[in-house]
Amino acid sequence: MTLRYIAASVLVIVGLVSLLLGGFRWTENKTVIDVGPVKATAEEHKTLPIPPVVGGLALVGGIVLFVMPTKRRV
């Protein structure tokens, strides 16, 4: 597997996630209070929005990298 196929795979995955889900979402646990045996945590939801245009371009770029023929030296 060459670097080109790895880059194409990443572009296709990022493009699909952007178009289908609108970006990446994750949850982070943060400690609010930590005093002796008492510990309070809070969940913080974070989002990394990716515009649909960028997702579409990434998807098309990944597909082009997959389909593009390799150059062979003679």
N, C-alpha and C positions, 0 to 999 in steps of 0.2 A: 504494500500500500504506500503510495507516494504522498508527498506533501500536498500535491494538487487535489487528490481525492479526499484527504482529510479536511482541507480548506473548503472544498465543495460540500462536504457533509455538514460542516459547521454552518455554512451559509444557508443551506436548505433547512436545517433545524431551527436556526434563528428566524428565518423567514416564515416558517410555518407557525412557530410559537407567536410571533408578532401578529400574523394575520388571524389566527384562530383565537388567541387569548388576549390580545391587545398589549402584551408585554409579559414581564416576569414578576411574580409575586412570591414573597416569603414571609415567614413569621420569625421574629427574634425575641427571645426571652431576656429581659433585663432585670437586674436586682435593684429594687427601689430602696429598701431598707434592710440593713444587715447589722443588727445590734444583738450581740450575744447569741442566744438560742432562737431569737425571733428573726425571721427572714421573710421579706415580702418581695414577690416578683410580679412583673407585669408583662403581658404579651404585646409586642408592637408589630403591627402589620406594615410591611414596606412594599412599595411597588416601583418597578422600573418600566415606565410606559415607553413603548416603541411605536412611532407613527406607522400607519399601514403602508405608506409610500416606501419607507425604508425597508419594511418587511417584504414588500413585493419586489423591490430591487435586489434584496439579498437572496430571495428565492430564485429569481431569474438568473442572477449571477452564479449561484450554485449549480443550477441545471446546465448553464452554458459550460461551466468547468467540467461537468461530468461528460457532456456530449462532445466537446471539442477534441479533435484527434491529437494524438501526441506527435511531436516532431521527432523524426529519427535521423540520426546522422549517418551519412553514407561513407 
